[in-house]
Structure formats: structure tokens, C-alpha cells
């Protein structure tokens, strides 16, 4: 496999020059989070009891005049909870000063720990886990896009444009990329994202690749594309895998790895450049066909009832090929006509404007 060297890849921008340390985020159950904060609140209460009991001579109990350990616990409880019955009060200067400098900040900290943080954990964590569980259970026949660079982003835009750009179609696309900023960009556009190396089976499993209908491999390196294709095919034997490679000589290896279709990006761009030199108009037409949603589009559609039994040239659209079972017949193939009800047509049509909203 002809792969770019490390220096050449660095010149091409395949390696980031900003080396940063990204610490992992550990998911803790909400009940455990609440229990940890209750322990912190208990420590705050113990500290308050110790402060009050150490200066118990400066407090006055309206019941018997003295403050023992139980009274110190009682005073700390009603003070931290802001109940304040007033039966035990500080009357010396030192007790009042300790209330101002120590007990009051502990009271504020106690409320922050119990009320603010606990409610945040219960609402945010529980809601996020519930959304994730519901999303995973409802996910079926979706599209997994590995790599959200120029190729992956264009592929996703084409899929959404073909489906009308609906929110439901966006929710059926999952982007997998090792760069957190790239995944954040994908989620900002309405797509689900998984951060991680797609050559690892556990990362693809998080994207539910085993239940996916189609997988698009649009990585920057050919060797990565081969490993991703192998891993994806091992997890899902029936999904349609379409992969992109830079070098044409690596395309057979990708097909052997399980890819149903392989697109050679460098060769395709080179052919388009050569065609544009020989015939600028033909190059313009090809570029128009490649760009989804403007000018002319290539679409696949079923044969309508009125077209059954007719010839390829008798249809209203410009038919390029006929898909009959697993065979792809050209428009000039004698076997393509007459059309059958189970056929599908590859046609060139005028692009429709994107649906609003």
C-alpha cells in the first residue's frame, strides 16, 4: 500500500501541530453523585458541630442555660438548614465572631452542596442518560459516517439534500471522528456524534454500527480506511459500505476488506481536471452533476406504472442506466428495454430547490 510519509502528511496538514492533553471524562451514576455530596454535607455539619462545641461557653440555651454536645448538634442542624428556632443563641463576642466568619460560610456551602449541585445532578445527568437510552433503543437502519472532513461533510450534505433536509433524516446520521472539535461541529448541525478512533470495535459499537443500514468511510488516510472497513464489516455483515481512498492502487484492498463501493478521490479529481481542459463545457456539466441541489442531479428512482413495458428512451426523464436485480444495464443495452416493474432507473433530472424549514 502506497501511503504518505510522516513528513509529507505533516506538510499536507494531516497532523495537528497543537498538541494538547485531553483528560477522559468518567460517567458517574446520579445516585452516586448525590451520595458523594451528602457525605460532603455531613462533613460540613461535623465541622460546624466542632466549632460550636469548642466555644460552647459563649452560647446560651434558653432551656437550661448551658450547651452540651447534643445541644451543639441541634444548634448546627437548625443553623445550617436556616431554620433557626432561636432557643440557643450566641451571646459572647467570640461565639458571634465564629458565627460570622465560620458558621455562616459553612451554611452557604451546605446549601450549595445539597440544593444547587444535587438538583443539577439529578436533572441533567438523569435526563441525558434517559435521552441516550431512548436514542439507542430507537436507532435502526441509520447511516454511520466515519470522518467529518471535506469528503464526509459533502457526503452527509448529499444524503440530507436527497431526503429533503428534514430533521428526522439528520437524526439518522451518526458521525464518528477522533477530533472532539469536529464532532462538536457535527452535533451543532444536528447530527449525532461519537468521539473516538473508528478502527476500534468499541467505538463503532457506540455508534450502533451493528444496526446500521449504510456506512460511509471518509478518512484522511488509506490505511485507516482499510482498518475501519474491516472492523465495520466484522460488526455488520449486511450493511452497505462505501469508502473513499486517495490512491487508486489501494482500491482493490478496500474491496477485499468488505467495501461494496470504493471512490478514488485523487483519480476522480484528476479526470475532472483533464476533462475540463479538453472540454470546459463538459467539465462544467460534470461538476454540476456532482454538486447536489443545483442545476442537474443524478437520482435513482423506481419505475412507475405507466413506464412498465416501454423502452428506455420513451420515459419522461433522461435515463442513464437501468438497475435490474444486481445488474446495471446501460441505456443503450438491448436488454434494458422493455422496462420491468421491479427495475430502478438512474436518471438525470433538474435539481429541485431545497425544502424550506
Beta strands, then each sheet from edge to edge (+ up, - down):
strand 1: 59-61
strand 2: 88-90
strand 3: 143-146
strand 4: 173-177
strand 5: 192-195
strand 6: 214-217
strand 7: 240-245
strand 8: 261-264
strand 9: 296-302
strand 10: 318-324
strand 11: 327-330
strand 12: 344-350
sheet 1: 1+ 2-
sheet 2: 5+ 4+ 3+ 6+ 7+ 8+
sheet 3: 9+ 12- 10+ 11-
end
